[in-house]
Amino acid sequence: MNTHSENFEIKARLELALTASEKARDLILKYYQSPDLHVERKSDNSPVTIADRGAEEILRAEITQAFPNDSIMGEELPPVEGTNEFKWILDPIDGTKPFTHGVPLFGTLLGLEENGKLVMGVCRFPALDEVVYAMKGGGAWWKIGNQEPRRAKVSDQSQLSESVFCTTTMTRWETIGKQKAYEYLCRNSYLARGWGDCYGHMLVATGRVEVMIDPVLSPWDAAALVPILEEAGGHWIDFAGNPSIYSENGLAVNAALKDEILQIIAQ
């Protein structure tokens, strides 16, 4: 497949991801802040709702109709094995805990692998009416409501003492034996906040935060983030510095602070 056809194939899937995530958003918002929302617990004690499952069903139906030969992996439903080089990785509601508590910092994530490399990502925030997206070589973009998309770029802040550090769940740092690194980042950054899940990573991609770290995560939490951060001029990497979504940890960081943050985590 030549470069032109590759770009065409990825662009077509990006357009599908944007429209499919809008349809998922409409369903999710029917349940958001609903007093009748029932929350179940999965085997790992994490929450799941009818909105999670329904949104993933919508995403899969849209993908299968448009690209029936693509593979699909998602958080809530069994994987689908395709017959070509493309694989979708879905998280219908990344941040189900904020969602169930009526907090708007949750997102719908669609990542795309081509021959094992992440080439496209969409992160839509239903309750905020925002979306951040990117495809390999096409830049990262941030669209708010009906405004025209603007380029998403990481900040150029190089001093940790002037930087904002975010994370998802503070107790997980102790679980993985990185409590000292967490405490160091809290003490030495300008501001430490729990603006977590995909929202924190997109804060980095749009230049509003310098560092967002997830001590524990799954592939569907991360797949959409890698191409977005890279196209925004930053990095989405695991604790070893590799752009892997299968390491069960990861962080978004601007280019200027990448090496320092990795050194802190390695302590």
Disulfide bonds with the S-S distance in Angstrom:
none
